[in-house]
Amino acid sequence: MNSKNNISNEDLLARSRELAGKTSLSELTSGSELHSAITYHQAALGSEARSRLCIHAGIALGLPVDATVNLAAAVETLHNASLIQDDLQDNDAMRRGRAAVWKKFGQDIAINATDLLLSNAFALAASAGPIYAHKLVAIMNRAVARTLQGQTNDLHVGQQPGLDQAIAIAREKSGTLFSLSLELPLVMADYQESLSLARETGTLFGIGYQIFDDLQDREGDRLSGNTANMALMVEDNAVSKYQANTAEELAYYFLNEAASGAARLPRGCGDLLIEKCSALLHKLEREAA
């Protein structure tokens, strides 16, 4: 095990990013459409929140550095695959401030890019620890199934989903990959008994994160008529079952529940998630002031 050294988590994040890019392109012809599409998508970085959580958890649990890097690369690669597919199916033309992959390269290339990144994510996870490969792949498969179920429900929920439906979709679409960031390191560290807690913690955070994001977009979505915004749904729904009466209170509820769950995870592997919950809660407080 090699968890305490002079390598910073930012260094590991950079290594993970490089590994994800290198492996996804390794079998492609440079300059081909598929090579160009994946390079294009990966060049526009997101928050990398999931890979950051995975790296923090792996180091906290004492995993080898190389294994931690591979797991983080697997999670972020899977997330990127989901983004390309989501944009295509939702007909969203923009991603991270520029044209989405399907808009720039066409629908067929977007489908191929999604398939390749999905396959690559499994390869990265399996290579993190050969003796754990079966368990890691099984956890990954569950995450893919749950995410796709959430996406399918989102596509067929109709123009005016109810709040409970929207929360259920966010649990699967947003929450599952946050959970995966904790589950994979826990599997390799032999903390099987903590997987259920990690799953619930990650999904609670995913819901809270989505509500927070919808709060930021609330006025714009109100003007555009986007009825899928959960912050707008709260205005027309009683949410007392979640101990909340406003969208802000609903976000507080899920983020606080996520932080509480993260605090019970072994060896402080959920501490970064607690920090993220705290940062979002503080921002909500500042905006409310």
Helices and strands as residue ranges (DSSP letters): H 9-25, H 33-43, H 49-60, H 65-90, E 94-95, E 98-99, H 101-105, H 107-128, G 130-132, H 133-156, H 163-173, H 175-188, G 192-194, H 195-216, H 218-224, H 230-234, G 240-242, H 247-263, G 266-268, H 271-288
